[in-house]
């Protein structure tokens, strides 16, 4: 075994070959920015597609059942807005499909055996269905029967939701890598139990939470634009019905997004526990049931949260669903990480011995015994190439790397959850007003209109919690983020960041402009008979352009 | 659970399935890109351009999923190929993605405003989204045929030692132009089939004939040139672990023709490439649109299959370290993953083909200037 780097002898082919040395941290930072920007941008469009597709299916169902023209008009108009949004969702999704290979090549090799499968299945099972039927949704109105078109819309919505399922199966595995094992012959993670990957509890929780969030976004979108029409006394019959649908569906979804929050998976792995402790800024383990900190100022230097306002018992009850379940604090988790790093050092040393001499059974056994901690050993590679040389101070530093940015987690969670609760109140109020046929309550309409940006804020913060909170891991406990990058030059990543930013920036401006135009134009050129309400004039003026 | 197929059988099956998926992409999304690329040449007026766009309007979105599926399937079945190809061709991939991004928005947004400059802008965007990816996909294949300058280190990290403009070498550009000819021919044949009689259809047929002849010529030159290229696997371990570091290969001029000696039936692929283009030419000439479209499809299948069977078992040879070369034997997923993905594909792909065929049937028929005023039309 040579000192310094991982070295590997291939009999008869090549002499010693150098493994990776230190990773260029600038490259890592840039690659992370690149991924975060493109993913956050993609996620501006995806939840709205999710929500609107289901709302369209609901509206068309009412149309097919009642045969009333206004419901068809609703499907068509909201469908137009859906289409403008869908185009950008698809465009930005193309980037996502190839980005793992472009910027995260080592990650792709290391986990492709597991992670690639749900992505491929997503294409086959979901995206094909969604994309094929979206063509019929827009172009098939006069070429299909009423029921035929309705079926196309419903399957389009099903495809959209299945798409989210498979993407979140892939993402859930990054958070909780079940059903897989490291194979020393191929130097990567391989599937051992695919059912475990699919039925991963973290993935399931994420799926419910994410699609519900999408439904909320779709409902807020429909509600806010309907409120805009009602405030301007335009398209009132159309807007009232849209508001009723949005409030009913939105209320159910908002309850689901909060009650079936993502937290149910937070007891499962060390990283998930760390995420929970970080977003609650809980430095030490508290006697069960733990209190919930409403607000406070997390202080990373001194390991405390200042000016904390606490609700006794609440956190223990919410996150463990019991009175005696413990919520482990950040510092005990760091100590635990130190142990795992030491075990990981043994695994890495044993792996090198096996690679130098595949017949070395003793080393193989040692590797098997410690391989579940190998990822923790890799954390040291941020500071040195030969992890067996790590000092106590190095191990301590690497262990503290497992703590995500507490302040960002803490505040992101509070804003996101606050918006979630706000939506329950908003939709409940709207639901009551719709039921009482008081659609024209102006203060409510104003609030509804100004709530329009909030679901995007909440969704992006949710993504930050899940992915930024997973740091320093790409795959929880298995592969640190900094090891996953492609061997690129920082300048190349700069180029694509600049390129995507310029392109995406332009497109978002165009999209918003087209949306606003379409909304201003409204569903009708002239008010048709089907949109009349008692008391309305029979001939309405043309809407102002 | 006992896996009913051996590892090497599954590896060959996935090699074939990947070919089917890439061919699926070429013959479906291929005509979308062809139409977009031909737009400034065959469609002169705004109405003509809208007619051309609306021939693909209802189907291009589904067609594009073949590309997404291709990305996902390579990731799942050949993780090292996914990692190597896209990180090595980093900037080229960026250019391809940026052009592809323009397409969905171009189709959707172009007709949203009457403004002439607006529409002219999106016409350029659509042309870019059709021409650039088709050219660069061909250039990429041309480079792969020559071998990419990459090596794997002991940890299987991919190191690329080439540079972007090195990709634009003469042989690769030839392959790029062949790719453009092949899919522009396909796009022209599609327009012949889908638009009503008029100047647009006539121009499409004329351009189609030019691209059919170009396809024949470029494919022939490419074949002669490729006879001087090639790699041979020295120690293939067809059922061994997926680790290129355990196998070796070397560059052997003429290597790409070795398979035809061993398996003469493989010559069907290049024959199909030539015959298809010839049939397409005749079809366009005698105004038999169905014949022309059949020919352009056959030609695309034949040309892509030729690349595949010539290189088998290689997927991405390395020009600077042939032993790092990725093959169907040393770069696949695990035995279990290949099997699971095979089952999933065998169940789902026929369903996909069934509803895709149904969608094409619903939208069947020629598109004329009346259709562009329908609500929902692009």
Boltz contact constraints between the chains, C-beta under 6 A:
constraints:
  - contact:
      token1: [A, 6]
      token2: [B, 154]
      max_distance: 6.0
  - contact:
      token1: [A, 8]
      token2: [B, 154]
      max_distance: 6.0
  - contact:
      token1: [A, 10]
      token2: [B, 245]
      max_distance: 6.0
  - contact:
      token1: [A, 13]
      token2: [B, 248]
      max_distance: 6.0
  - contact:
      token1: [A, 13]
      token2: [B, 323]
      max_distance: 6.0
  - contact:
      token1: [A, 17]
      token2: [B, 154]
      max_distance: 6.0
  - contact:
      token1: [A, 19]
      token2: [B, 153]
      max_distance: 6.0
  - contact:
      token1: [A, 19]
      token2: [B, 154]
      max_distance: 6.0
  - contact:
      token1: [A, 19]
      token2: [B, 155]
      max_distance: 6.0
  - contact:
      token1: [A, 20]
      token2: [B, 155]
      max_distance: 6.0
  - contact:
      token1: [A, 20]
      token2: [B, 157]
      max_distance: 6.0
  - contact:
      token1: [A, 87]
      token2: [B, 104]
      max_distance: 6.0
  - contact:
      token1: [A, 87]
      token2: [B, 105]
      max_distance: 6.0
  - contact:
      token1: [A, 87]
      token2: [B, 108]
      max_distance: 6.0
  - contact:
      token1: [A, 90]
      token2: [B, 104]
      max_distance: 6.0
  - contact:
      token1: [A, 91]
      token2: [B, 101]
      max_distance: 6.0
  - contact:
      token1: [A, 91]
      token2: [B, 104]
      max_distance: 6.0
  - contact:
      token1: [A, 91]
      token2: [B, 105]
      max_distance: 6.0
  - contact:
      token1: [A, 94]
      token2: [B, 100]
      max_distance: 6.0
  - contact:
      token1: [A, 95]
      token2: [B, 97]
      max_distance: 6.0
  - contact:
      token1: [A, 97]
      token2: [B, 68]
      max_distance: 6.0
  - contact:
      token1: [A, 97]
      token2: [B, 71]
      max_distance: 6.0
  - contact:
      token1: [A, 98]
      token2: [B, 71]
      max_distance: 6.0
  - contact:
      token1: [A, 98]
      token2: [B, 86]
      max_distance: 6.0
  - contact:
      token1: [A, 101]
      token2: [B, 82]
      max_distance: 6.0
  - contact:
      token1: [A, 101]
      token2: [B, 83]
      max_distance: 6.0
  - contact:
      token1: [A, 101]
      token2: [B, 86]
      max_distance: 6.0
  - contact:
      token1: [A, 102]
      token2: [B, 86]
      max_distance: 6.0
  - contact:
      token1: [A, 102]
      token2: [B, 87]
      max_distance: 6.0
  - contact:
      token1: [A, 102]
      token2: [B, 90]
      max_distance: 6.0
  - contact:
      token1: [A, 102]
      token2: [B, 93]
      max_distance: 6.0
  - contact:
      token1: [A, 105]
      token2: [B, 83]
      max_distance: 6.0
  - contact:
      token1: [A, 105]
      token2: [B, 87]
      max_distance: 6.0
  - contact:
      token1: [A, 105]
      token2: [B, 158]
      max_distance: 6.0
  - contact:
      token1: [A, 106]
      token2: [B, 157]
      max_distance: 6.0
  - contact:
      token1: [A, 108]
      token2: [B, 79]
      max_distance: 6.0
  - contact:
      token1: [A, 108]
      token2: [B, 82]
      max_distance: 6.0
  - contact:
      token1: [A, 108]
      token2: [B, 83]
      max_distance: 6.0
  - contact:
      token1: [A, 109]
      token2: [B, 79]
      max_distance: 6.0
  - contact:
      token1: [A, 109]
      token2: [B, 80]
      max_distance: 6.0
  - contact:
      token1: [A, 109]
      token2: [B, 83]
      max_distance: 6.0
  - contact:
      token1: [A, 109]
      token2: [B, 156]
      max_distance: 6.0
  - contact:
      token1: [A, 112]
      token2: [B, 75]
      max_distance: 6.0
  - contact:
      token1: [A, 112]
      token2: [B, 79]
      max_distance: 6.0
  - contact:
      token1: [A, 113]
      token2: [B, 79]
      max_distance: 6.0
  - contact:
      token1: [A, 113]
      token2: [B, 333]
      max_distance: 6.0
  - contact:
      token1: [A, 113]
      token2: [B, 334]
      max_distance: 6.0
  - contact:
      token1: [A, 113]
      token2: [B, 337]
      max_distance: 6.0
  - contact:
      token1: [A, 116]
      token2: [B, 75]
      max_distance: 6.0
  - contact:
      token1: [A, 116]
      token2: [B, 76]
      max_distance: 6.0
  - contact:
      token1: [A, 116]
      token2: [B, 79]
      max_distance: 6.0
  - contact:
      token1: [A, 117]
      token2: [B, 76]
      max_distance: 6.0
  - contact:
      token1: [A, 117]
      token2: [B, 341]
      max_distance: 6.0
  - contact:
      token1: [A, 119]
      token2: [B, 72]
      max_distance: 6.0
  - contact:
      token1: [A, 119]
      token2: [B, 75]
      max_distance: 6.0
  - contact:
      token1: [A, 120]
      token2: [B, 72]
      max_distance: 6.0
  - contact:
      token1: [A, 120]
      token2: [B, 73]
      max_distance: 6.0
  - contact:
      token1: [A, 120]
      token2: [B, 76]
      max_distance: 6.0
  - contact:
      token1: [A, 121]
      token2: [B, 344]
      max_distance: 6.0
  - contact:
      token1: [A, 123]
      token2: [B, 68]
      max_distance: 6.0
  - contact:
      token1: [A, 123]
      token2: [B, 69]
      max_distance: 6.0
  - contact:
      token1: [A, 123]
      token2: [B, 72]
      max_distance: 6.0
  - contact:
      token1: [A, 124]
      token2: [B, 348]
      max_distance: 6.0
  - contact:
      token1: [A, 125]
      token2: [B, 348]
      max_distance: 6.0
  - contact:
      token1: [A, 127]
      token2: [B, 65]
      max_distance: 6.0
  - contact:
      token1: [A, 127]
      token2: [B, 68]
      max_distance: 6.0
  - contact:
      token1: [A, 128]
      token2: [B, 65]
      max_distance: 6.0
  - contact:
      token1: [A, 128]
      token2: [B, 352]
      max_distance: 6.0
  - contact:
      token1: [A, 131]
      token2: [B, 61]
      max_distance: 6.0
  - contact:
      token1: [A, 131]
      token2: [B, 62]
      max_distance: 6.0
  - contact:
      token1: [A, 131]
      token2: [B, 65]
      max_distance: 6.0
  - contact:
      token1: [A, 132]
      token2: [B, 62]
      max_distance: 6.0
  - contact:
      token1: [A, 132]
      token2: [B, 355]
      max_distance: 6.0
  - contact:
      token1: [A, 132]
      token2: [B, 356]
      max_distance: 6.0
  - contact:
      token1: [A, 132]
      token2: [B, 359]
      max_distance: 6.0
  - contact:
      token1: [A, 134]
      token2: [B, 61]
      max_distance: 6.0
  - contact:
      token1: [A, 135]
      token2: [B, 58]
      max_distance: 6.0
  - contact:
      token1: [A, 135]
      token2: [B, 59]
      max_distance: 6.0
  - contact:
      token1: [A, 135]
      token2: [B, 61]
      max_distance: 6.0
  - contact:
      token1: [A, 136]
      token2: [B, 359]
      max_distance: 6.0
  - contact:
      token1: [A, 138]
      token2: [B, 376]
      max_distance: 6.0
  - contact:
      token1: [A, 139]
      token2: [B, 58]
      max_distance: 6.0
  - contact:
      token1: [A, 139]
      token2: [B, 376]
      max_distance: 6.0
  - contact:
      token1: [A, 140]
      token2: [B, 362]
      max_distance: 6.0
  - contact:
      token1: [A, 143]
      token2: [B, 362]
      max_distance: 6.0
  - contact:
      token1: [A, 185]
      token2: [B, 241]
      max_distance: 6.0
  - contact:
      token1: [A, 186]
      token2: [B, 241]
      max_distance: 6.0
  - contact:
      token1: [A, 186]
      token2: [B, 242]
      max_distance: 6.0
  - contact:
      token1: [A, 186]
      token2: [B, 243]
      max_distance: 6.0
  - contact:
      token1: [A, 187]
      token2: [B, 156]
      max_distance: 6.0
  - contact:
      token1: [A, 190]
      token2: [B, 334]
      max_distance: 6.0
  - contact:
      token1: [A, 191]
      token2: [B, 336]
      max_distance: 6.0
  - contact:
      token1: [A, 191]
      token2: [B, 337]
      max_distance: 6.0
  - contact:
      token1: [A, 194]
      token2: [B, 340]
      max_distance: 6.0
  - contact:
      token1: [A, 486]
      token2: [B, 87]
      max_distance: 6.0
  - contact:
      token1: [A, 487]
      token2: [B, 157]
      max_distance: 6.0
  - contact:
      token1: [A, 487]
      token2: [B, 159]
      max_distance: 6.0
  - contact:
      token1: [A, 492]
      token2: [B, 90]
      max_distance: 6.0
  - contact:
      token1: [A, 496]
      token2: [B, 94]
      max_distance: 6.0
  - contact:
      token1: [A, 503]
      token2: [B, 98]
      max_distance: 6.0
  - contact:
      token1: [A, 507]
      token2: [B, 105]
      max_distance: 6.0
  - contact:
      token1: [A, 514]
      token2: [B, 112]
      max_distance: 6.0
